[in-house]
């Protein structure tokens, strides 16, 4: 079960914080929404906040900034690039360091680490340079370095393979093919070494999965969206098992600050870890704030805790 959260000692009054948002990738609009929410929350705690719209490496952080709150999802913000630039300029920032960010954003490298360290995860194969899948149908095709389910396809029928693969190869020269596991879609937010209450996600249209449109239907009004159940209706034993598997996945990647672990629970209540997001969404419909709220933490408190854990990582 979820442990009580530790009390926070950080005081953000008059602290100069730059919220790094936007980015050049496919998740730019989501990041801008996350950044707007974080900026409001930090101002409510008395911080002096500057919103920095990052479109690439040529961004400017105001002099005197004490910490950069990074909410750039996916490309450039979650893959070690901005982390390396922040370190070269001597700025503290939220989230994981360069090595953890580079590892977690790469679904292929993450898969290998899970396998090496005994984290339960679906069977898979890696394709390069136009090769075709050999896993039996159904299977899942994943672009290895995208987030928010961008570049993810579920293939159930033989006649869909060629079309899907042709589209997927647009994301690069490597693809991850995973065994499809039917079951319940779960996600576990983690702050430090604390697992938040589990969320179950059910797309409103039966047969769909929790893709970009369903995740962010405020950006895609035509999408059906999804229902979230927090805490998920699981037995105490299964809850403990899922949370411990999520923590084991986080430890397998040597992560320290915060993340969200996506898990499938099969019909026999066996959990399979899919991936880890090191900069989870912070929008009005995002899962990490929802899980934190179920644990009794307000959105501003969540933001403060992320800063506290991030600064502790640097000491």
Buried (B, 14 or more C-beta within 10 A) or exposed (E): EBEEBEEBEEEBEEBBBBBBBBBBBBBBBBBBBBBBBBBBBBBBBEBBBBBBBBEEEEBEBEEEBBBBBBBBBBBBBBBBBBBBBBBEEEBBBBBBBBEBBBBBBBBBBBBBBBBEEEBBBBBBBBBEEEBEBEBEEBBBBBBBBBBBBBBBBBBEEEEBBEEBBEEBBEBEEBBBBBBBBEBBBBBBBBBBEBBBBBBBBEBEEEEBBBBBBBBBBBBBEEBBBBEBBBBBEBEEEBBBBBBEBBBBBBBBBBBBBBBBBBBBBEEEBBBBBBBBBBBBBBBBBBBBBBBBBBBEBEBBBBBBBBBBBBBEBEE
